[in-house]
C-alpha cells in the first residue's frame, strides 16, 4: 500500500531575481496570516565587533574579519559579479552588529549578532513584492535543569516565525523587507535599490510611455513595417532601462521590453507583472528545488540537549531531510571572546584585551569543523540547528549537495583556505539525508563525531554548576516567577508614558529591564579638543540622526535616562502624549599629537525625543542561559572525514 505523503510546503530553488542565488518558494497556497514552515531559532553572538578586532586596531580585524563586520547581512548566495534588484552583498543570514536585535531585546543589542536560519534568513527582498512578515523569537529553556552541563550550550531563543503578509499562490517566491535604510548605506555594493516611492514614480512614467508607444503604433499602421517598429521600440526601451544615470525610478522599471509591453499595452501594473514573473511552476520546484520544511523544533529526548529536530512528515531511507546552505569561516578567530581594555572605546565599541580570553561564541556549537583544519561551516537550513547527536542510534547523515550546481560551487572544495577567505559570499551547501525510514514526529539525529563525543564527556565529568556568587548582580532568565523579573514587552505595554529619573526613585524600574534610545552619537565633537572635564552636548532630537530600528545596524542604540517630559497633546495616557528630554552617557576615543589615543567621556542631553525612539532591553544575562558563560560547553560538530576536502586540512587547531 502506497501512503501519500503531505505536500512539501516550502522549497529552496534558484531565485527569480537575476544573480540572487537561492530563493525560497511556497509549495502550496498560503492564505494571508498563515504560518510559513515552523518557527526557527536565533543564535546570539555577543559583542562581535569587540571580539574579532585586534587590540592595536579595533576597526581592522584583518581583511576577512573586517569584512564580517561590514558585509555580513541577511541573505546568501549572491555571486561577486554585481548586485541584483534587492539582495544583499553576501554572505550570511544575519548581521553581526545589530540587525534585528529587537526580537531578542538584550541590552547588548547594539553589539550583538542574531544568527537566523531558514526560513527567516532565506527569502530575498523585493520592495514591490514583499509577501512575508517576520515575528519575534520567544524564550524557552526546554526545562533543562539549572545545574545541567548543557546550560549555555544551546540557544533558548526559538520560534522565530514567518507568516504570509498577503494571500500567496503556490510556486510564488517569498520576499521579506530588509528596510529601506539597510540599502541606503550599501549603494556602492548594490547600486540604487528601488523602494516604494520609486515604484510610484515608475508607474507614472509607464503611463506616459504607454501614451507614446500607442501613438507610435498608430503611425506604424499607416505604412511602416511593424517588425521594424517593434525592433525600434525594443531598442528604445533598452536605452531607457540602461540609461547611465542610475536612479531608483529607473531601476523600478521593467527590466526587459516584453515586461514594458505588458505594462503599457495590457494595462497591468509593474507590481503585477513582476509578481507573475516571480512564480515558478510546481513541476519546476519538484524537479529542481529541494524541500525545506521537513523539520520542526521541539523538546529533545536527549538529556541536556534542550531543543531537538522532529520530522514533519515521513522521510524514506535515502530521502532528503533538509538542505543546508553553509557560511564558511576559514579561520576560527571569529569565535574567540576576550575581556576588554579598561577605559578605551573606539566608535563607542570596547577594545578587546588579547591577553585575557574569556571563551568562545555560542555559534561555534552550531558549526561543522574538522580536527585537522581551521575551517568552520555554519549550516542555516530550516530546522537543522535543532538536530542533536547520538553516537549509535542516529538516523541521518550529512553530505555535500547534489544537483544544485547553480549555488553549490564544487570548485571551492579544492581551493585553499587562504583563497576562500576572500570569498565573501555563501556558495556551498550540505544536505541531511535519511539513513533509514524516519517516521513523522520522530526526532532526527546525526553523529557529531568522536572528537565531539570525547569533548562532551570530559565537560560532563568536570562540570560544576554556577554558584549564587557567580550569578550575583545578574538576572537569571530561568527565574521568571521572580516578582522583580518582568519581560521587556510587559514593561513597555504597561508604560505608554515613561517615568522620569526622579519618579523612578519612588517606583524603581524592574532589575530585568533597561531603557534604551535610538540615537546617533557619532559626531566629531570629541575629536576637536582635549577636554579637562566631561564635555556636555545639548541638542534637539531633530539635530541628530533619527533612527527607526531598521537603521540600528551601526550600533546607535544606547542606554538612556529620562530627565524630563513635556505634554504635547493627544491624551495624557497616550504613547504620543509627551516628548522627552534624555541624558545619554558614552565614551569615545580622542587623539593627542604626543600622548596618542585616550578615552573621552561625553554626556548628551537631547530634547524633544519622541516615545517611539525608546525601547526596552533585558539587563544582563543569566549565567549560561544565552551562551555567554565561560564554563558552557563549546565544540563544533565534526564533518565526516570521508567528505572533508583535503585542500582545507591546514593543521590541527584546538577548537575547544
Protein Blocks (a to p, Z undefined) as FASTA:
>chain_A
ZZdddddfbdcdddfbghklpadddfbdcdehiaehjaddddddehklmmmpcfklmknn
pjklmmmmmmgccbehiafebccfbpcfbhbacdfehgaklmnopaklmmcccddddfkl
mpccdfklgcbdcddddddehlpafklckgopacfbghiacddfbdcdehiacdddebjk
lmmmmmmmnopaddfklmmmmmmmmmmmmmmmmmmmmmmmnopafklmmmmmmmmmmmmm
mofbdcfklmmpcfbfklmmmmmmnopafklmmmmmmpccfklmmmmmccfklbccdddf
behklpadddfbdcdehiafbdcdddddfbfklmpccdddehiaeehiacddfklcfbdc
fklmmpccdfkbcbdcddfbehklmpccdfklpcbdcdddehilkmmcfklmmccfklmm
mmccdfbdcddddfbdcdehiacdddebjklmmmmmmmmmmpccddfklmgoiacfklmm
bmklccfklmmmmmmbacdfklmmmmccdfkbccdddddfbbfklmmpccfbdcdddddf
klpccdehjmmmnopaccdddfbdcdebhijkbfklpccddddddddddddfklopaddd
dddddehiafklpccddedjaehjnopafkbccddddddfklmcfklmgbjcdfZZ
